[in-house]
Amino acid sequence: MTPWSELTPEKQLQLRMDYQTHLDSLPPTCSLDDKVSAFAEWLASRDVAFSIEDVSPKRSRK
């Protein structure tokens, strides 16, 4: 898997735009953990590794 941080900004943007189409079909959530988990799962199916550290390197899981 390719780490998210190793993707070019252009590739990250394209993946975020592609994900938005998928996201529009899901029920809304306010949970950052749920959002990160869903995005990470979607990216994993595209051979990209993503975690909460990619959102904010200072944030840690509790």
C-alpha positions, 0 to 999 in steps of 0.5 A: 500500500502507498502511504497517503503522505507519499501521494502527490497533492494532485493525487490526494485531491483527485482521491478526495474528489472521487471519495466525495461522490461515494460519501454523498451516498452514505448517511451523515456522521459527526464522528471524526473517527467514523469519517476517518475509518470510512475514508481509510477503508475506501482508500485501502480498496485503492491500495492507499494507506490512511490513518488519523495521523494523516488528518492531524499528526498531533492527534492520537487515538484514545 
